Amino acid sequence: MNLTLRQLRAFVAVAETGSFTAAAATLHLTQSALSVLVRELEREMGVQLFDRHTRRVLLSEAGRAFQPSVQRLLVDLAGAVADVTDLRDKKRGVLRLAAPQLMACTLMPRVIAAYRKRHPDIDVRLADTLPEHLLAGVLSGEVELAVGQDVAVDAAIERRTLFRDRHWLICPPDHPFARRRKVRWSELGPYTFIAPTRDFRQRVLPELEADAREFMLRATTQEVSYMTTALGMVASGLGLTVCPTYSASLVRAHGLQMVRLDRPDFHREVCVYGASKRSLSPAAASFVELLEGFVEKPGLAG
């Protein structure tokens, strides 16, 4: 059986008006075209749905049994179309995101606030996580997008680079380096260095010159899991650390100074991640578009 939506709508229109002429006008069809649709429907079903009289068309017993189901079907279909249209137009829906703790408390709140001004009916939910767990939610389907610094991916994950962000030296305002325009990595030797993530040393070592590499490998380098821990330690005079440009608001909140690191400049890519075999929802696609525009603002990336 091959019933069409046009046939079902024609049936309901005739049943509700009791007239082929009135039903045709309702559907903006000619009466002959409407009659063809009803006859095709009756032929497909193998029953007569209407008893035709000279002045009025009445539902047959089969038509009376069929009418409620068709009406419910058309109402449900209209509701489903409206739901999808709302999703397309970003009028409703839920967008789930993940970001490392540092980005989740600096860059992401600003982007989400800008997004909600454009799409106030989209419920945006942000999960903060350790950098090494960034992609777990994408793989499990718990989040649609993850935003964070570059990590290795396989074929299951699609990665798009947003920008390259400079890392800066962070020191107390009364530190000798605070008055400098820039500092070389090799000059950090006399001080305790607080690596802001567990993988930081292995990422930076290949880019350092020999004397700076030796400093980074020595025992006075400490590793922590969270940037906030590193900043708290620096604020208490326990050492120096580095952080990306987008964390400037957090650095200022700790009363610390950002100084350019030189020889080499150290950058890391900030990327957005999604599942490679799943298309983005309209809400997620519009969020990525806004995010790309947001990070192009002057001063966000070094």
RAGI-V19886 format. One record per run of one state. SS is the DSSP state (a for helix, b for strand, c for the rest). FROM is the first residue (numbers start at 1). LEN is the number of residues. If there is no record, write none. Layout:
ss	from	len
SS	FROM	LEN
SS	FROM	LEN
This chain:
ss	from	len
c	1	4
a	5	13
c	18	2
a	20	8
c	28	3
a	31	15
c	46	4
b	50	3
c	53	4
b	57	3
c	60	1
a	61	28
c	89	4
b	93	8
a	101	4
c	105	2
a	107	12
c	119	3
b	122	8
c	130	1
a	131	3
c	134	2
a	136	5
c	141	4
b	145	5
c	150	7
b	157	16
c	173	3
a	176	4
c	180	2
b	182	3
a	185	4
c	189	4
b	193	3
c	196	4
a	200	8
c	208	2
a	210	8
c	218	3
b	221	3
c	224	3
a	227	9
c	236	4
b	240	5
a	245	9
c	254	2
b	256	7
c	263	4
b	267	9
c	276	6
a	282	13
c	295	8
